[in-house]
């Protein structure tokens, strides 16, 4: 992973701002906007700590050379397998994320739920706040700029395009995780921070297809 980080920085020369806001130790949530499939890889390669993301369990069960390569890729990028489509899938995913935080690790999440296809920043879903309030950990907002050009939707391999990654000051929410208003307040604060750093136009609605 160290070699991949060095190679990525040498080839793509990403601009990284505010990296000091990410604690060097202890559990923390990285909450980012989501523009491209490569976003999770980028976040993994510009941080000093491994970032854990949720990924569909079938990515880890493939056979043959392709299956092994896919499994290696998602393992190397910090992915944690979760079952999708099952009863209680969303809650089970959040429980898995709590396990990551309980180990003192970094958990990455996209509050919009899925990639923005029009470049706007959509309304955040409150799972990020539930995690933060339940685990009692800070949320570091992150803004990605240019990853939609680095790897546009539908393109299998990235092309050269310089990107910017901006980390904001940690946000510590208050309130009970079962309180809908408290979760909404924390989530909206996180999304405002992301929007301020990314400069994206904001959309008042939720994105169409969460958790994909």
ZAROFI-582121 format. One record per residue: x, y, z of N, C-alpha, C in turn; residue in one letter. Coordinates in steps of 0.001 Angstrom, whole numbers, plus 500000, padded with zeros to 6 digits. Layout:
<nubas>
XYZXYZXYZA/...
</nubas>
This chain:
<nubas>
500826498798500000500000500000500000500868501264500000X/501995501238500718502889502396500722503399502684499321X/503769501618498594504253501778497222503168502349496329X/501927501869496494500820502380495691500569503855495976X/500681504248497244500493505662497591501535506530496909X/502788506084496959503864506857496342503673506952494840X/503287505830494201503079505821492753501923506730492365X/500846506662493137499674507495492851500024508980492938X/500753509344493981501115510753494148502068511213493062X/502955510324492621503909510683491584503218510882490242X/502276509989489913501622510037488603500526511098488552X/499656511130489551498481511997489493498655513312490246X/499654513412491112499966514625491855498717515279492462X/497991514544493299496780515114493891497105516265494836X/496248517261494853496351518333495840495597517883497082X/496259517897498209495632517459499455495733518587500470X/494592519006500995494532520091501964493898519583503263X/494376520078504375493763519799505662493968518394506185X/495003517704505711495210516328506151495460516255507663X/495883517363508253496136517368509693494843517203510503X/493694517371509862492423517204510569492077515733510812X/492733514839510111492486513410510317493360512932511473X/492772512497512588493582512033513718494503510886513321X/495675510860513880496639509808513555496278508476514201X/495526508517515274495113507294515962493658507430516398X/493055506301516711491711506296517257490633506242516197X/489419505868516602488317505727515648487842507076515132X/487521507113513853487025508333513226486258507952511958X/485281508772511621484497508582510397484926509613509370X/485239509163508160485459510056507030484169510102506217X/483563511271506102482320511431505353482599512287504131X/482430511702502939482843512365501708481698512494500717X/481819513488499824480962513498498648481367512332497739X/480534512024496761480770510808495967480503511105494497X/481584511135493710481486511494492298481893510381491349X/482657509397491825483224508398490932483471507089491678X/483519505995490919483847504687491499485211504713492180X/486108505561491672487485505573492170487633506363493469X/486566506982493960486658507823495157487256507075496351X/486816505831496579487315505066497726488804504780497599X/489255504535496371490679504291496138491472505560496419X/490976506691495932491658507967496145491798508262497636X/490711508121498384490776508399499816491765507474500517X/491800506231500077492738505279500663494186505700500415X/494446506240499232495821506520498831496347507880499301X/495459508777499739495948510097500170495979510230501687X/495520509207502409495556509263503863496727508454504399X/497101508738505638498200508007506274497701506752506976X/496383506578507053495800505424507725494917504651506757X/494748503375507021493844502597506179492413503008506462X/491656503209505393490256503587505502489414502375505133X/488466502030505971487607500871505744486282501326505139X/485894500684504038484629500965503378483798499689503305X/482493499845503182481631498694502977481560498373501489X/481549497075501161481430496631499776480574495375499722X/479921495163498602479066493987498449479867492706498667X/479291491783499416479993490547499783480370489727498556X/479591489829497483479905489012496301481236489371495663X/481739490572495927483053490936495408484158490054495997X/483888489431497131484898488639497818484742487136497558X/483729486750496768483438485340496587483645484852495157X/484229485692494297484424485297492906485449484178492753X/485356483470491659486277482372491372487137482696490156X/488171481889489967489056482091488828489960483301489005X/490698483610487969491657484718488029490953486045488274X/489853486285487561489131487541487730488616487671489156X/488071486584489709487555486626491071488637486930492077X/489823486335491875490938486581492796491419488025492701X/491453488560491471491891489943491286490912490923491933X/489619490651491755488604491514492361488702491457493884X/488857490248494423488981490082495868490226490799496400X/491341490676495675492569491365496084492377492872496067X/491720493382495027491527494822494897490724495375496066X/489599494746496372488751495271497440489381495071498809X/490125493997498978490836493803500245491923494856500419X/492677495116499334493768496092499392493265497505499636X/492042497792499183491509499142499362490675499276500630X/490802498310501533490177498449502841488716498114502921X/488183497424501914486757497129501895486386496067502927X/485196496216503478484642495260504433483394494660503800X/483314493334503654482157492739502968480875492829503786X/479778493160503102478452493167503725477460492576502730X/476450491908503256475396491354502412474421492466502041X/474100492547500759473122493523500290471828492817499910X/470738493522500044469463493002499609468765492120500615X/469431491745501689468802490909502692467961491753503640X/467092491081504405466299491779505408467234492439506424X/466954493680506774467766494453507718469158494760507164X/469311494767505847470641494959505260471259496287505676X/470465497373505657471003498688505990471476498734507443X/470658498205508350471052498216509752472251497308509999X/472285496162509323473431495260509461474714495930508983X/474598496736507912475771497451507412476281498445508453X/475350499136509111475753500088510145476380499375511337X/475859498205511677476445497431512778477864496989512414X/478077496627511152479421496268510699480359497465510831X/479868498646510468480671499866510589481016500149512046X/480084499888512963480373500069514386481516499164514823X/481553497949514262482640497033514588483991497574514149X/484021498228512988485256498845512504485711499934513468X/484781500782513889485118501878514795485530501358516171X/484911500265516603485256499692517902486698499206517937X/487264498923516766488662498489516683489623499678516589X/489084500888516661489928502073516594490350502445515194X/489587502007514186489964502229512796489213503404512187X/489564503705510932488918504773510168487848504152509285X/486627504680509369485538504184508529485127505262507549X/485073504906506262484679505847505224483242505641504794X/482522506729504620481109506645504256480749507795503319X/479787507533502435479268508561501530477829508854501947X/477595509948502668476238510224503164475189510361502064X/475609510699500840474636510792499750474081509414499376X/474798508352499717474329507005499447474846506413498168X/475010507206497132475502506715495853476118507880495091X/476738507573493961477428508620493204476460509659492647X/476925510888492629476174511962491991476490511966490503X/475483511761489677475699511703488235475656513077487581X/475132514070488296475045515414487713475979516412488399X/476806515927489339477776516792489984477253517578491169X/475945517496491425475399518213492574475640517421493855X/475606518112494983475732517473496287474335517244496845X/473972515982496991472622515643497420472489515637498938X/471246515609499394470962515605500821471550514350501473X/472159514521502635472796513396503301471801512512504029X/472062511224504013471269510269504786471883510171506182X/471030509910507164471433510106508556472212508946509159X/472561507942508368473375506846508895474708507330509437X/475292508350508817476571508875509289476428509433510702X/475317510121510964475094510679512299474798509576513309X/474038508561512899473757507443513806475054506788514242X/475970506583513298477265505991513627478041506873514600X/478115508158514278478905509076515103478353509174516516X/477041509269516640476435509423517957476463508116518745X/476285506997518053476297505707518738477696505358519226X/478699505565518362480082505217518709480777506314519497X/480224507525519495480867508638520189482185509046519554X/482206509073518205483444509397517491483227510626516614X/484311511325516261484176512499515395483986512107513940X/483403513035513192483259512901511746484158513937511083X/485052513488510219485886514405509436485266514526508050X/484718515693507685484148515864506346485257515954505301X/485005515379504133485991515354503060485329515777501757X/486014516614500993485522517035499688486475516568498598X/485936515806497661486697515361496494486322516234495307X/487312516683494571487080517495493379487885516910492222X/487214516628491125487904516157489930487912514660489732X/487430513881490697487457512424490516486478511980489432X/485434512788489187484507512452488109485158512605486742X/486243513345486668486997513456485424488155512462485388X/488650512122486562489697511098486640489163509755486160X/487965509396486612487308508177486132485814508453485996X/485397508930484827483974509213484613483138507942484712X/481863508118484999480944506990485066480949506244483731X/481103504927483783481129504106482578482516503817482049X/483527504493482574484896504255482129485574503262483071X/486171502199482512486758501143483334488070501551483972X/488895502285483245490203502663483756490296504178483909X/491051504652484901491190506101485076492047506717483972X/491839507986483742492680508752482834493335509850483658X/494356510491483112495064511486483909494198512724484086X/494020513098485319493380514369485641493742514697487078X/494192515877487299494606516253488650493376516484489522X/493439515978490726492304516065491644492703516812492910X/491682517195493666491896517856494948491105517133496026X/491742516889497144491089516267498304491260517219499486X/490137517618500084490180518567501198489524517953502429X/490269517902503533489750517414504802489360518615505660X/488183518551506260487732519629507116487927519306508589X/487762520288509458487878520054510903486858519016511371X/487221518203512354486297517179512862485022517795513427X/483928517088513230482623517492513754482206516470514808X/481866516959515979481377516079517049479916516430517321X/479056515487517016477637515717517208477217515473518645X/476054516015518983475476515783520303474047515300520122X/473575514542521088472212514043521034472182512527521056X/470979511982521093470792510546521133470692509986519710X/471348508858519443471328508312518084469943507905517607X/469018507628518542467670507247518145466789508453517856X/467302509633518113466540510864517871466690511287516424X/465599511244515668465646511669514276466122513098514102X/465588514057514892466062515445514762467555515587515042X/468065514882516052469500514981516363470333514430515209X/469908513320514633470655512753513504470632513703512316X/469490514337512078469386515244510942470276516462511138X/470332517002512355471169518176512619472636517856512345X/473109516720512856474514516341512650474793516094511167X/473910515376510506474108515078509083474152516352508255X/473236517275508519473216518530507758474479519349508007X/475008519300509225476256520016509508477412519418508702X/477447518099508625478490517424507840478361517792506367X/477136517779505840476943518069504418477263519529504096X/476949520437505013477311521845504777478822522002504690X/479540521298505559481003521383505531481543520839504212X/481003519712503760481447519135502486481158520106501343X/479953520672501332479574521595500263480425522852500236X/480764523363501403481621524550501466482984524268500862X/483531523084501149484864522741500645484846522363499170X/483801521685498720483761521210497324483261522255496356X/482454523213496851481880524231495981480769523709495095X/480253522515495386479193521936494563477860522655494780X/477059522672493729475676523087493870474959522038494710X/474128522461495636473439521508496500472056521182495951X/471657519938496124470326519483495732469502519276496994X/468249519725497026467447519606498246466934518194498504X/467000517324497491466440515988497625467528514949497848X/467089513725498179468010512607498289468367512100496900X/469546511504496788469915510869495526469038509632495329X/468895509217494070467844508265493724468097506849494227X/469349506386494243469603504965494493470605504794495628X/470152504772496883471083504661498012471754503312498085X/472953503304498705473684502072499025474017501235497805X/474471501880496713474932501136495553476348501532495252X/
</nubas>
